[in-house]
């Protein structure tokens, strides 16, 4: 079985379902994770519901999401928090 890759995270299950149906209409198999917890608990507590696709479909799925307006280039950039942590961790990484 192919490895599944998270391509987007949602705090709204209705938005997750809309994007999932969009990709499936374009013959991209989609899988979800944490959508039930997202309904029952505070979405940010678990990081929201994840939309996953097969590893070999990632590039095409991202292209479709951008084409459909469901994803922007900025969405693919690391957040300020991630950049800060990465810069901090650089101090401890081995230099090659």
WOPE-V686699 format. One record per run of one state. SS is the DSSP state (2 for helix, 1 for strand, 0 for the rest). FROM is the first residue (numbers start at 1). LEN is the number of residues. If there is no record, write none. Layout:
[[SS | FROM | LEN] [SS | FROM | LEN]]
//
This chain:
[[0 | 1 | 3] [1 | 4 | 7] [0 | 11 | 2] [2 | 13 | 13] [0 | 26 | 4] [1 | 30 | 4] [0 | 34 | 1] [2 | 35 | 6] [0 | 41 | 2] [2 | 43 | 4] [0 | 47 | 2] [1 | 49 | 6] [2 | 55 | 13] [0 | 68 | 5] [2 | 73 | 4] [0 | 77 | 3] [2 | 80 | 11] [0 | 91 | 6]]
//
